[in-house]
Amino acid sequence: MIILSVIISICYCIFFIWLTEGLRKTSYQTIPHLDELPTVSIIISARNEQKNIPNLLTSLAQLTYPKDKLEIIIVNDRSSDKTADMLKIAENEFPKISVIHIKETPLGWAPKKWALQQAIEKSKYEIILQTDADCTFHTDWVQTMVSQFINPSVGFIAGP
């Protein structure tokens, strides 16, 4: 019985190491020239996020990606707090931010999926980065994510 437990434990460890191998790789490709950077849409769903909106906006403002190659769409998903008011102010202060206000979710749709669908439909660019309103980002987050698209076989990136 002990031998079987040891074998199962070893197999589990090997499987776990194999699974996490991709997370440890740091072979990010770099895009050599600013004019080669692709255009990117960032979409964010927010519901009752008034506590997180200031940190989100600060984090977005600190992104080093060229502002002319970036659009930011924030969806106010039926918030009952001051999220809508805060996003209206942000939309006026930051020209690259546009806000969609959702009042109702159609039957058959999960609320967050509907909000994200509305943002995707409004987005102008092929590369879409989706995140949540309670997240903050490293200043090079956009470059890191889009750098993987240099490889033409890459069509989807997921990151922590």
Beta strands, then each sheet from edge to edge (+ up, - down):
strand 1: 40-46
strand 2: 70-77
strand 3: 97-102
strand 4: 127-132
sheet 1: 3+ 2+ 1+ 4+
end
